[in-house]
Amino acid sequence: MNLQDVVIRRMSKAELERALDWAASEGWNPGRYDADCFYIGDPEGFFIAERAGEPLGCVCAIAYDESFGYVGLFIVRPPYRGQGVGLKLLDVALRHVHGRNVGLDAAIDMQKTYGRYGFNFAYRNIRHRCFGGGESPPGLTELSAVPFDEIVHYDAGVFPTTRAKFLSCWLAQPGGAALGYMRRRQLAGYGVLRACREGYKIGPLFADDPKIADALFQGLRARAPGMPVFLDTPGANPAAIELAKRRELTPISEAARMFTRGMPPGRIENCYAITALELG
């Protein structure tokens, strides 16, 4: 393939829907309403590779603020792999988030490749699976009853930066659930269950301590009776791994979380499930 014929341009939201279909074909199991929420975070950060109008692949590079960015949704369609399309997409993505600490989740066997672009391994994210059902424990509240500013503030204490625009969409997705845990009238944890192509995913799941995380997990799991439920658990938080073991979740895959400038701010010990592999 002559790479001079390959054009990288920004994606529209409609094209992002198609890219998520590609993600589903890869077995990534995206959410049914991901496009709207992904796009609102940074509409300028979604790119597609084309040759003579034929789509070859895609990538997103979310510039959350001036200090932190994230690269995900990195797909080259099977007929065009190994021909330099992915490297060209990655180059454009990294230019979009230049000057920031940039994170991504890499396939385990791709760490050396990303290492050449300045990414270094931080920890594993382990995808776990279970089935929904059971009783919801007492003490949980619908997150819609919590002031939005309080949720944004709590989230920014765990995630590396503030992401109010994204959360305004993520918390209100149809067909899912968002629960909080209040302690002394203050938010001490929250979690989101979102409808996916297969079953549901829990993410994020942030909590002040393991008991709160467990209660939120059980509450969200109860909202999906009989359905597959997945969550991506950070290996950097031993309490998150312990929760998965205690609740007999099955590990099914792993990704390598990598950063260009080391672990960013945020309380990883309060993260029991990341938001999404595509967005951090």
Secondary structure, DSSP 8 states (H G I E B T S, - for coil): --GGGEEEEE--HHHHHHHHHHHHHTT---BTTHHHHHHHH-GGGEEEEEETTEEEEEEEEEE-SSSEEEEEEEEE-GGGTTSSHHHHHHHHHHHHTTTSEEEEEE-GGGHHHHHTTT-EEEEEEEEEEEE--S---TTEEEGGGS-HHHHHHHHHHHSSS--HHHHHHHTT-TT-EEEEEEETTEEEEEEEEEEBSSSEEEEEEEESSHHHHHHHHHHHHHTSTTSEEEEEEETT-HHHHHHHHHTT-EEEEEEEEEESSSS-SS-GGGEEE-S-TTT-
